Amino acid sequence: MTLKQKTVSGTIWSFIDSFANQGIQFIAGIVLARILSPTEFGLIGMLTIFIALSQSFIDSGFTNALIRKQDCTQTDYSTVFYFNIVVGIIFYLILFFFADSIGTFFNEPQLELLLQVLGLGLILNALGIIQRTILTKNIDFKLQTRVSVVSSTLSALIAISMALNGFGVWSLVALTLSRFGFNSLFLWIWAKWRPSLIFSIKSFKDLFSFGSKLLISGLIDTAYRNIYYLIIGKYFSATELGYYTRADQFQALPSQQLTGIFGRVSYPILSTIQDDVKKLKTAYKQIIKSTMLITFVLMLGMAAIAKPMILILVGEKWLPSVIYLQMLCFVGMFYPLHALNLNMLKVQGRSDLFLRLEIIKTVLAVPVIIIGILYGIKIMICGMLINTIIAYYLNSYWSGKFIGYSSFEQIKDIFPSFLLAFTVSAIIYIIGNVIDLSNIWILITQLIIGAVLTIILAEIFKLNSYLNLKEIIFNQLGI
């Protein structure tokens, strides 16, 4: 199979995996949002940063180190597996014993038991990290799709059943725990890999020399992405955090999933050609252009249809989420671009530079947090947008130096896609505010007009990124 065929096949299955998996979770989230209150979602939002940081410690950058290494052995995989399990247990115990203090910090006593139970997910998830890493390294997203779809479906059914039977916030805990548990279980059943009874200090040191900087970078990035949950939960209310959480989950579906799709495929693919700069640049340019066309269309489109979409999907009680969602869409549309540029630094083996950029990004976030505490959530989101743009420039400047793909050239490549998406989104936003129909018909009208306009304008102006995607789709369909 050629590099292009591997990329296309991997991207298709990664796409199916992410959107089938997240689609199920998205639908489950909508159903749960109709049953539960914003406050209950806010309580889980308060715990997000602690779980996310613990997950970063458990992985410790080893996943990326294993994927990048060309000749991984059973010893390498087994060593990392045992490390993941031990660290997962350690961090569960840390969360267990500090749960009371965390509840006191937020002035929410019920957080103690919630965190002590939710933390078990760290151990459950650690059990399947290596199997998932091996499948990713082999560009095998077909099996990952089967695992994630079955796991998400079963966990969604459990959580919805619990919510309908009055379990409240515990249905959200069950959603996470059961998904982690089923995911690891099916990876063990279907992925076949088993650890050997071996732990190599040499293997650990070799992998950790690359992964350690990614660990610190991952911790910083995780803290940066989740610190706003902590700030809103501490200085505002669980209800307000619930509104923000729902908006953030809506915008994350396209932005972070696209990043995951293209990132999971591009990193192992680009790592195989890391020494051929010309081929690397060509492949990278195409990934950037294709990713950002889809991202701009989805994110700006979501901002345009936010109000009828939220009213239809989760109901009137979530109306305050609309403005947060619209603003977060502008922040989120840069996330894939930001992440792909950092991915290139990993491909080049520059985890040191990766770390330095993450530190700079975090330092820039400090004034944004302070402003948010003083002036409110909306002003804080505006600061997040400014930070995102600055972070993109820094990331693209350094990643571009290694392959001769400058920030200016990147912007030149993606600007036509942005212009197209912005124009279409502005039109459907205006349409949604002037037509006098029910919310469902407003949304349907916006979606149809938006899709038709996007295709027509892309065809008229012969948008390069659109034509490349069209060619790939037609080839896969045999047209």
ABEGO torsion letter per residue (X at the ends): XBAAAAAAAAAAAAAAAAAAAAAAAAAAAAAAAAABBAAAAAAAAAAAAAAAAAAAAAAGGAAAAAAABABBBAAAAAAAAAAAAAAAAAAAAAAAAAAAAAAAAAGBAAAAAAAAAAAAAAAAAAAAAAAAAAAAAAGBAAAAAAAAAAAAAAAAAAAAAAAAAGAEAAAAAAAAAAAAAAAAAAAAAAAGBBBBBBBBAAAAAAAAAAAAAAAAAAAAAAAAAAAAAAAAAAABBAAAAAAAAAAAAAAAAAAAAAAAAAAAAAAAAAAAAAABAAAAAAAAAAAAAAAAAAAAAAAAAAAAAAAAAAAAAAEAAAAAAAAAAAAAAAAAAAAAAAAAAAAAAAAAGBAAAAAAAAAAAAAAAAAAAAAAAAAEAAAAAAAAAAAAAAAAAAAAAAAAAAAGBBAAAAAAAAAAAAAAAAAAAAAAAAAAAABBBBAAAAAAAAAAAAAAAAAAAAAAAGBAAAAAAAAAAAAAAGX
